[in-house]
């Protein structure tokens, strides 16, 4: 849909296109794109905050799991974001600009010149996701807008977090996990991470290494599918009573990301084991 509005400060007319973007997990509302009379493009988020496009290019590409590809990018201007946020990424594919929304896995620094994404193979086809997973190569140029989303963590919110991830839902929670590990020496993080198969845990080696080296960090891995004979982790879907079973603190901040049925079931059931609703965080869509 196209909207026309004057900018009373500059005297220019703006045209605004609003649209929705399909994320790996769900539908996100993208920022509104504004086209000035001089054909410049800027962006505004849903609360009216100006969000400038930033040019970026692919630095590295690596296969993280059989279904997840890991990409790092360099940005031409610093990218501002908080742990747990996501970006819109724009790519020109077959002569057409396409967009997708992706959670950042990196822990933000005071000035960010690089960022990382983990892209899962799209089950139903999505132009940007398909490109990032199967075709993107070092040197490829894209544009990004971010960070976005209200499901964030900062130390002043609380110094103990429980991160509950299902599948590719690890991505924003890894940003929080890394932030606790690298930037908040007084904070503690416990990760509960489920996958359908043993080779489906993205960043498993990094997470296990971090936990072994730092007693502020814990991680529990659970398989929801077939369990191999040498599996020593947990089994089954993560449920609220695991908080009691694992002796976790109900007064921690709880962050949820994964399939929508998992998120909604936990958001409803965690209060029954003592977690106050205001201490449960997830993207509502």
Secondary structure as UniProt FT lines:
FT   STRAND          2..6
FT   TURN            8..10
FT   STRAND          13..17
FT   STRAND          20..22
FT   STRAND          27..29
FT   STRAND          32..35
FT   TURN            37..38
FT   STRAND          41..44
FT   TURN            46..47
FT   STRAND          50..51
FT   STRAND          54..65
FT   TURN            66..67
FT   STRAND          68..75
FT   TURN            83..84
FT   STRAND          86..93
FT   TURN            94..95
FT   STRAND          96..103
FT   STRAND          114..120
FT   HELIX           127..134
FT   TURN            138..139
FT   STRAND          141..148
FT   HELIX           155..157
FT   STRAND          160..166
FT   HELIX           167..169
FT   HELIX           170..183
FT   TURN            185..186
FT   STRAND          188..195
FT   HELIX           198..200
FT   TURN            202..203
FT   HELIX           204..213
FT   TURN            215..216
FT   STRAND          217..223
FT   TURN            229..230
FT   STRAND          234..235
FT   TURN            240..241
FT   HELIX           242..245
FT   TURN            246..247
FT   TURN            250..251
FT   STRAND          253..257
FT   HELIX           260..269
FT   HELIX           270..273
FT   HELIX           277..279
FT   STRAND          280..281
//
